[in-house]
Amino acid sequence: MFRDPRLARMASFLGSIGIEMRAGIVDVPTLFRGSLVSHGSLKRLMKRLLILALPVVVLFTPSLTFPSQIQDTAIVDQFISKQAKQEDGEEYADARKMLAGDLNRDGVPDVAVLYTIEGQNGTNNYLQYLAVFVRTKGKLVPAAHTVVGGKLNRDVDLQSIKNNVIRFKTLSYRANDPASTPSKKGTARFMLIKRRLKEL
């Protein structure tokens, strides 16, 4: 056990990639000849480990964001907020889901967003929308949006983007399903064609 929590976290990370780190032991076997000590000081070793670990930490730590991600989120927020206001409703923010992938065949990652607007005109209705934002000169630009689900229609869950196609899992209504719980499992696929979203 390590008393220093930083060393404990490092040991946990190294263990996940198959390297054992034990207190008081530095000279451990590696994939290259000799040992870690024979190839440099502990300081250089730790520097190399941090270089290897940092991309993994960034990838799996949602709180670490970059300016471009903040800008992307702001653009999406503004788009959805404007639409919700037009419908006299509000977004159910916890249901929003975003995926990146090439949607217009230019090799640049675009963004597909599944979002829900509810309470239109004071009702208990809700609609699920798919919006697509294409990346132009490094900035997201709204390209198209359409209804993909909602109350008494179907529930949809954004799954993936593959070969320019946006894929969903769906739950549709059987004859005896209550309004709150559709149960018929299915799938749906959408593609951006000439700045319009088409269900395949």
Number of C-alpha atoms within 10 A of each C-alpha: 10 14 8 8 10 10 15 16 12 17 18 15 18 15 12 10 8 9 14 14 19 13 11 7 8 14 12 13 13 10 7 8 9 12 14 18 14 10 12 10 11 14 9 13 15 12 11 11 14 14 11 11 14 10 11 12 13 12 10 9 10 8 7 10 11 8 8 12 11 10 13 17 14 12 17 19 13 11 14 20 16 12 14 18 13 11 14 15 21 20 21 14 12 8 12 16 15 17 16 16 20 20 25 20 12 10 10 15 18 24 22 25 18 23 24 24 25 21 17 17 11 9 10 10 14 19 20 25 20 22 22 29 23 25 20 10 7 12 13 21 18 16 16 17 18 15 14 23 22 18 17 17 15 21 23 23 20 22 15 17 21 11 10 17 18 25 19 19 15 19 18 20 19 12 8 8 13 11 11 10 15 20 16 14 14 12 14 16 16 18 20 20 11 10 14 14 20 12 14 9
